[in-house]
């Protein structure tokens, strides 16, 4: 289905019944990165996956400043009062912003490989994402070079044994147009509200998903989130890096189902 938002419309898919679970993909990706999750999660939840503006099939110009409004438009169009929110990588960054500004909407929060506004961590040069360099290449029409270099970045590394995951990742990146890079500036990542300060008062249950072979900076973010968010816990995927949903699919699905189901059961008990 399509949902109208400021400046265009978003492509949205739904599967299953039950309490709503909204999936938010990471940078350069689209909703199909959750292809290994959607059918299984749909056995237990009303799963909603969408292409964020600037990605996939969505027809709205990229703008990080409008993404919280986009979630509200989705919630309104689908009559969602509360939801489980799962964000991966840049999607987790947006999910955190939404959680601290609309905490009443959040049943639970699942953060997979999050970067966090307001937290500064030591980032080795090898882990830095060279957005400015990618933007220059995109503006020169060299998206093939952008894709090639991004696939070589430690965040995107996959064990060669995960052939199916590699095919899916290639398929998704071949669709990535780099529209967000054309208008890139460092200021585009800015967020005016104090995410860190508000997280200490955020009380929805939170699950932090971390690959044991995740890049160091993202593992540091995960530890900080666990220190700050009162009702938080972590699950570590022993054989994965940043893309654990692709490399340990069954375990990933099991952990999300167990966590969100537990939250729903606890809410049901409290409501009685």
Residue pairs with C-beta under 8 A, 6 or more apart in sequence:
1 11
1 12
1 13
1 14
2 9
2 10
2 11
2 12
3 9
3 10
3 12
3 50
3 73
3 74
3 77
4 73
5 53
5 60
5 66
5 69
5 70
5 73
6 60
6 66
6 69
6 70
7 53
7 60
7 61
7 63
7 66
8 53
8 58
8 59
8 60
8 61
9 58
9 59
9 60
10 50
10 51
10 52
10 53
10 58
10 59
10 60
10 70
10 73
10 74
11 31
11 50
11 51
11 56
11 57
11 58
11 59
12 48
12 49
12 50
12 51
12 74
13 31
13 38
13 48
13 49
13 50
14 46
14 47
14 48
14 78
15 38
15 39
15 42
15 46
15 47
16 41
16 42
16 43
16 44
16 45
16 46
16 47
17 45
17 46
18 44
18 45
18 46
19 45
19 46
19 82
19 83
19 84
19 107
19 260
19 264
20 45
20 46
20 48
20 78
20 80
20 82
20 83
20 84
21 41
21 45
21 46
21 47
21 48
21 83
21 84
21 85
21 86
21 256
21 260
22 48
22 49
22 50
22 71
22 74
22 80
22 83
22 84
22 85
22 86
23 31
23 34
23 37
23 38
23 47
23 48
23 49
23 50
23 86
23 88
23 91
24 50
24 52
24 85
24 86
24 87
24 88
24 91
24 92
24 94
24 95
25 31
25 33
25 34
25 49
25 51
25 52
25 55
25 56
25 88
25 89
25 91
26 33
26 88
26 89
26 90
26 91
26 92
26 113
27 89
27 90
27 180
28 55
28 150
28 172
28 173
28 176
29 55
29 88
29 89
29 172
29 173
29 176
30 51
30 52
30 55
30 56
30 57
30 172
30 175
30 176
31 49
31 50
31 51
31 56
32 56
32 168
32 171
32 172
33 88
33 168
33 169
33 172
33 245
33 246
34 49
34 245
35 168
36 168
36 245
36 246
36 249
36 252
36 253
37 47
37 245
37 249
37 252
37 253
37 256
38 47
38 49
40 250
40 253
40 257
41 47
41 253
41 256
41 257
44 257
44 260
44 261
45 84
45 257
45 260
48 74
48 78
48 80
48 83
50 58
50 74
51 57
51 58
52 58
52 67
52 70
52 91
52 94
53 60
53 61
53 62
53 63
53 66
53 67
53 70
54 60
54 61
54 62
54 63
54 179
54 180
55 62
55 176
55 180
56 175
60 66
60 70
61 179
61 183
62 179
62 180
62 183
63 188
64 94
64 188
64 189
64 191
65 188
67 94
67 97
68 94
68 97
68 98
68 101
68 102
71 94
71 98
71 102
72 102
74 80
75 81
75 83
75 105
80 105
81 105
82 104
82 105
82 106
82 107
83 105
83 106
83 107
84 106
84 107
84 108
84 109
84 110
84 260
84 263
85 95
85 98
85 99
85 105
85 106
85 108
85 109
85 110
86 95
86 110
86 112
86 256
87 93
87 94
87 95
87 96
87 109
87 110
87 111
87 112
87 114
88 112
88 113
88 245
89 112
89 113
89 114
89 115
89 155
89 242
90 115
92 111
92 112
92 113
92 114
92 115
93 114
93 115
93 116
93 117
95 109
95 111
95 114
96 109
96 111
96 114
96 116
96 117
96 195
96 199
97 117
97 191
97 193
97 195
98 105
98 106
99 106
99 109
99 202
99 204
100 193
100 195
100 198
100 199
100 202
101 193
103 202
103 203
103 204
106 204
107 204
107 260
107 263
107 264
107 267
108 204
108 205
108 206
108 207
108 259
108 260
108 263
109 202
109 204
109 205
109 206
109 207
110 206
110 207
110 209
110 256
110 259
110 260
111 206
111 207
111 208
111 209
111 222
111 225
112 209
112 244
112 245
113 155
113 209
113 210
113 211
113 214
113 218
113 242
113 244
114 208
114 218
114 221
114 222
114 225
115 218
115 221
116 195
116 196
116 221
116 224
116 225
117 191
117 195
117 196
118 194
118 195
118 196
118 197
119 196
119 221
119 224
121 217
121 220
121 221
121 224
122 216
122 217
122 220
123 216
123 217
124 216
124 217
126 154
127 154
127 155
127 215
127 216
127 217
129 153
129 155
131 181
131 184
131 186
132 184
132 186
134 146
134 149
134 150
134 178
134 181
134 184
135 181
135 182
135 184
137 143
137 145
137 146
137 149
137 181
138 146
138 178
138 181
138 182
139 181
139 182
143 176
143 177
143 178
146 178
146 181
147 173
147 174
147 176
150 156
150 173
151 169
151 170
151 173
154 215
154 241
154 242
155 215
155 218
155 241
155 242
156 169
156 242
156 243
157 241
157 242
158 165
158 166
158 169
158 241
158 243
158 246
158 247
159 239
159 247
160 166
162 246
162 247
165 243
165 246
165 247
168 246
169 243
169 246
196 228
199 225
199 228
199 229
200 228
200 229
200 230
202 229
202 230
203 230
203 231
204 231
205 231
205 232
205 259
205 262
205 263
205 266
206 225
206 229
206 231
206 232
206 233
207 232
207 233
207 234
207 235
207 255
207 256
207 259
208 222
208 225
208 226
208 232
208 233
208 234
208 235
209 234
209 235
209 237
209 244
209 252
209 255
210 218
210 219
210 222
210 234
210 235
210 236
210 237
210 244
211 236
211 237
211 240
211 241
211 242
211 243
211 244
211 247
212 236
212 237
212 238
212 239
212 240
213 239
213 240
213 241
214 222
214 240
214 241
214 242
215 241
215 242
218 242
222 234
225 232
226 232
226 233
226 234
235 255
237 244
237 247
237 248
237 251
237 252
239 247
239 248
240 247
240 248
241 247
244 252
245 252
